């Protein structure tokens, strides 16, 4: 039997990956003694600290693996400006429960309507729930797929993406695939069909996706796999950046008019 003493207890706790125990057990023991709390309460407090530490460490790990380029939240998403968008539905999707059924999310809308903001905000929510998520632009994803194919590692790369319950492909409408690119992108989408979830954002409606895949048969097959078991969100609104520019121009106009009135009065 090990000779565990007060002096080496912290070392053994660290070996057991109980970092919070090692860091806090003396302080908690003293406090419990002062408050006349029993050993069960002492242990409960330490376990609570350890669980909290592990939770935050896992969330940090998941956010790092998600590769989110910016921090966006649902709270900062101005959903009221988007006519027809069910915020209740978005909040239901934020629970991530649909991933258990390997369902997809497809987000359509004009540039500047918040597609990327919404995808990043949902990704953060899913990470906070302990779900494995990965974000990438369509252009970056195609580069990685082509590189993997060139190195004869395409299957390994696609399998690596299987680790993530949700793969977010942003701005798919900004890529124009060659025949080779269309094939490997289709292979990726097919591999995730009814196995993992995909979230795709696009400026183009489905009837214009032949601009992406070029080949009508491949386009139809890709859409068929994505739409089956999917949630479609349409962000029908004016560009947020255009709206902000108009508001700024109107504000400046009012300030200028106000200055003229004041000068005229004086």
Secondary structure, DSSP 8 states (H G I E B T S, - for coil): -----TTTHHHHHHHTT-HHHHHHHHHHHHHHHHTT--HHHHHHHHHHHHHHHHHHHHHHHHHHHHT-SS---STT--GGGSTT--HHHHHHHHT-GGGGGT-EEEEEE-TTSSHHHHHHHHHHHHHHTT--EEEEEHHHHHHHHHHHHHTT-HHHHHHHHTT-SEEEEE-GGG----HHHHHHHHHHHHHHTTTSEEEEEESS-GGGTHHHH-SHHHHHHHHHHHHTTEEEEEE-S--HHHHHHHHHHHHHHHHHHHHHHHHHH-
